[in-house]
């Protein structure tokens, strides 16, 4: 039986694993936005397909396809989110992208309240505000570290990039809010596979319109490995856990768990690149963790 504690753990694990995305993307400068989004989804589809048929879960696909219309919309939202997320990382500063993309809990809270009648408690609202404050502090800490290494690597502020980050956050909020009922009624893996498939189709269709090249899988090993990592950890594993947590969490609660992403990314940066944040990073981390505790306790 699925419990609230289990789904909180799923959301937390997803948030931490999301932090690997920016690490893998750092190793893919030669690929454009659409190629990165397309191949990470293709890899995720392959992983889920193998698991579903290896563990004989294919019977659940029939039930999932009964929600075809909803799955198409969810795939569309997720595909657009990936496009705008990667674009924002490339088009604006680390600070702006980190803060604006992580406004998803705010959008999700409003969508849940006004469209689905799921109003958060005051305790949960306070937790979201505290956690986003922590994200802002961590973003500042990360920018300070990067700027001390090379000002050329942090990007320049861009209205286009900032809007892409906000759109990525809004689309993720739509995805979570609209997907909650679907998750409550369906098994997770047979549901996620069609969502990833439709997200892949969305990226493929929009690639020529957005000026992207025809996605070609790279042959260089230094590109293949991070692309595989991107497709498996933050996509196949993290996004599946993320959506799975909606079975017992409200959409804004799930979105708040994802605020652990910058914490995970910074810790990996320390391990892999010896990029130590300034001490204020600890304050930001503490605020995010406190905010998550507030949200998890406030919505029981």
N, C-alpha and C positions, 0 to 999 in steps of 0.2 A: 504493500500500500504506500502511495506517495504521500509524504508529509510536507508541511511547510518548511521544516528544518532541512529536508533533503533538497527542496527547490532553492532555498537560500544558498546552500552549498553549491548547487549547479550554477547559480548566478554569479557567485563569488569566483568559482573556477573559471567561468567564461570571461569575467572581467580581467582576471590575471593573464589568461592566455591571449586576450586581445592585445596585450602589450607586446606580443611577439610580432604583430603585423608591421609596425613601423621599423622594427629591426630587419625583417626580411625585405621590406620595400627599399631600405637603404642600399641593399645589395643589387637592386634591379634598376639602376638609372638608365640602362639602355632600352628598357621597354616603356612603351607609352601607357597612358592611363587605361585605355580599353583592353590592351593586351594583358595587363596585370589583372584587371577585374575578370576578364574572360577566362584566363587559364586557372586562376585560383578557384573559380566556380566549377570548371571542368574537372579539376582534380578532386574537389569536394564531392562532386557527383560520382566519380569513380570509386572513391573510398566508401561512400554510403551504399552504392550498388553492391560492392564486394561483401560488405557486412550483412546487408539484407538477405542476399542469396546464400551466403555461407552459413548463416544462422536460421535459414528458412523462415524469414519474416515476410516473404513476398505476398502472403495472403492479405496483409494489412494494406497493400497498395490499392486493392480494389475499393476498400472503404475510403481511403484518402482521395481517390479520384472522384468520389461522389461529391466532394467539395471543390470540383474543378474550377468554378468561377472564382471562388475565394483564393484558391492556390495561385491562380493566374495573377490576381491583384497583389498577393503577397510577394510573388516572384518579381513582379514589376517594381514594387517599392524597394525590395532588397537590391535588385540590379541597379536601380538609379542611385541608391545609397552608396553602393560600392564605387560607382563612377564619380559621384560628387566628393566622396571621402578622399579618394586617391588624388583627384584634381586639386582639392583644397590643400593637401599636404605639399603638392608641387607648386601651387600658385601663390601661397601666402606664407607668413612667418610661422615658425613653430608655435609661438605664443598664441597667435590668433587662431590657428587651426586647432590646437589642443583645447582651448577654452570654448570656442564656438561649436565644435563638433560634440563636445560634452554637455551641451544644453539640452540634449534629448530628454532627460527627466522632466524638465520644465514643460516642453511641448507635450510630452506624454501625459503629464498631470492635467493639463488643460483639455486635451482630447478626451481623456478618460472621464473627466468631470462633465463636459458639455455634450459630448456625443454618446457616451455609454453610461452615464450616471454613476460612475465609480469615483466618489469624492474622497480625497485623502484626508487623514486626520491632521490636526495642527502639528502634532508631533512629527508626522512624516514630512510635512511641508518644511518644517524647521530643519529636519535631517537633510533634505535635498539641498536647501540653501547652504548649510554648513559644508556638505560634501563638494558642491560646486566651488565654494570658496577655497577648499583644499586643492581642487584641480587648478584654479587660477594661480595659487602659490607655487605648485609644482611646475606649471608651465613657465612661470617667471624664473624659477630655479634652473630649469633645463635650458632656457634661452640664455641665461647668464653664463652657464658653462660653455655652451656652443659658441657664443659670441667671443668668449675669451680664447677660443681655439682658432676660429676663423669667421670673420663677419660675413664672408661670402656664402657660408653654408646655412645661414639661418633664414635666407630669403628676404624679400622685401614686402612690406604691407601692400595688399592689393584688394580693392573693393570686390573684384571678380572672385578672388580666392576666399574672401570672407563670406561672400554670398553663397559660394559653393559649400563652405563648412556649415552654414546655417541650414541650407537645403538638405545636406546630408543628415543633420540632426533631426530635422522635421520629418524626413522620409523614414528614418529609423523609428521615430515615435509613431507614425502612421502604421508602420509594419507591426510594431508591438501591440498597439491598441486594437487594430483590426484582427490581428492574429490570435488574440487571447482566447476567444470562443472556439476557434478552430483547434487550438492546442488542447483545450479542455475536452474536446470530443474525439480526438484522434491519437493514435500511437505516434511517437515522435519520429522515428526513422522513416517509416513509409510516408509521413507528411513532409519531412524536410527534403527528401529526394525530389519530388515534383517542384517544390519551391525553388530549389537550386537550379533545376532544369529551366524553369521559366525565367529565372534571374539571368541565366546564361543566354537565353534567347533574347532577352531585353538588351543586354550588353552588345550582342552580335548585331542586332538590328540597328542600334543607335550608333555603332562604331563608324560607319561611313558618313552618317549625318554629322557626327561630332568631329570629323576630320581624322579619325583614327585609321591606322593601317589595318589590312587584313591580318587578324591574329595568327601568328605563326609561332609554333612552339620552339623555343631556342634550343640549339644543340650544344652550346658551350656549357661545360659542367659547372662553371662558376655562376651561371644564371639558372641552370636547371635545379640545383640543390635548394637555393633560397625560394624559388618558385614552388617547389614541392612542399617545403616547410610552410609557406604561406597558405597553400591550399589545404594542408592537413591540420595544423594547429589552430590558427585563429579562425579558419573557415569551417572545415568539416567538423572539428571537435568543438571549438568555442561557440560558434554560431548555433550549433545544434543544441548544446547545453543551455545557451541563452534563451532560445525559443522554448525549450523543454521546461524551463523554470516558470513559464507563464501558466502552467497547470495549477499552481497554488499561489502565485504572486500576481499582483496587479501590474499593469504595464509599466507604470512609473517606478515601481519597486525593482522590477527587472532592470530597467534603464539605469537606476541608481547603482546597481551592482557593477555595471560596466564602467563606472567612474574609477574602478581599480586599474583600468588600462594604463594610465600614465605612471602609476606606481610600478606595475610589472615591467613597463618599457624602461623606466629609469634603473631598476635593479638589474635588468639584462644589460643595459648600457654600462653599468659598473663592472659586471662580470666579463663582458665580451670586449669592451672598448676602453676600459679603465676611465670612464667618464664619471667622475665623482661630482654629484650635485653640491650646491652650497648648503650649509646647515639648515636653512629654512625649509628645505625639502622635508625634513622630519616633521615640521609643523603641518605642512600640507598633507602628508600621509596620515597624521593623527586626526586631522579634520575630516578627511574622507572616511576613515574607519569609524569615527564618531558619528558621522552622518548616516552611514550604513546601519549602525546599531540603532539610531533613532528611527530610521525607516522600518527596520525589521521588527522593532518593538512596538512602534506606533500603529501598525496595521494588523495586529493580531485579531 
